[in-house]
Amino acid sequence: EIVLTQSPATLSLSPGERATLSCRASQSVSNYLAWYQQKPGQAPRLLIFDASNRATGIPARFSGSGSGTDFTLTISSLEPEDFAVYFCQQRSKWYTFGQGTKLEIK
Amino acid sequence: QVLLQESGPRQVKPSETLSLTCTVSGDSVSSGRFLWNWIRQFPGKGLEWMGDIYYTGNTNYNPSLKSRVTISVDTSKNQFSLSLSSVTAADTAVYFCAKESSSRTAFDVWGQGALVTVS
């Protein structure tokens, strides 16, 4: 099983700042890496698929990069609605998810 | 716009079978374009993919659950279903149905989720 490790566990920032979230895979997943945003009481929302492709309707301030084992989600300038939990997910033989990064208001 | 809605009992007794159904609207499960999935989220917030199904009935399961999970499809009702046998308290979770994305590498539509408690 491919294990995804996200860091940091919690990130405290202010609106307008830049957020950088990391996801590391225990072995290469090529570019089959997705990112989700989840708010309390809601289902996860797909932000990025195949490492760097924004899903439909996702604002341009969200971007993804990386390949192989190291991936990054960047939010260029935080809006109040961006404070949430973010998960990465890979697709190799089957799907696994990271444990999440909580992005909180500083 | 594709919408998914989970339904089924929200409380199950230990050792019994958990059963949920996902009703699809806005698309047809028999279109053959996507796989249809079940994913659960534990109280500590970890997510686990359980398995998927194609309209033909072909399935893929998470190896950690393979002996207990069954996913089926009913194309006449535009639904797919989850059965998880021999449940314990550790199976308490929010259960989501989800649609595979066009890239076949992610999930782009999710149901609202169903909290199932084993007790």
Chai-1 contact restraints between the chains, C-beta under 6 A:
chainA,res_idxA,chainB,res_idxB,connection_type,confidence,min_distance_angstrom,max_distance_angstrom,comment,restraint_id
A,Y32,B,T105,contact,1.0,0.0,6.0,A-B,restraint_1
A,A34,B,A106,contact,1.0,0.0,6.0,A-B,restraint_2
A,A43,B,F96,contact,1.0,0.0,6.0,A-B,restraint_3
A,A43,B,W110,contact,1.0,0.0,6.0,A-B,restraint_4
A,A43,B,G113,contact,1.0,0.0,6.0,A-B,restraint_5
A,L46,B,A106,contact,1.0,0.0,6.0,A-B,restraint_6
A,L46,B,D108,contact,1.0,0.0,6.0,A-B,restraint_7
A,F49,B,S101,contact,1.0,0.0,6.0,A-B,restraint_8
A,F49,B,S103,contact,1.0,0.0,6.0,A-B,restraint_9
A,F49,B,T105,contact,1.0,0.0,6.0,A-B,restraint_10
A,F49,B,A106,contact,1.0,0.0,6.0,A-B,restraint_11
A,D50,B,S103,contact,1.0,0.0,6.0,A-B,restraint_12
A,D50,B,T105,contact,1.0,0.0,6.0,A-B,restraint_13
A,R91,B,T105,contact,1.0,0.0,6.0,A-B,restraint_14
A,W94,B,N62,contact,1.0,0.0,6.0,A-B,restraint_15
A,Y95,B,W49,contact,1.0,0.0,6.0,A-B,restraint_16
A,F97,B,L47,contact,1.0,0.0,6.0,A-B,restraint_17
A,G100,B,K45,contact,1.0,0.0,6.0,A-B,restraint_18
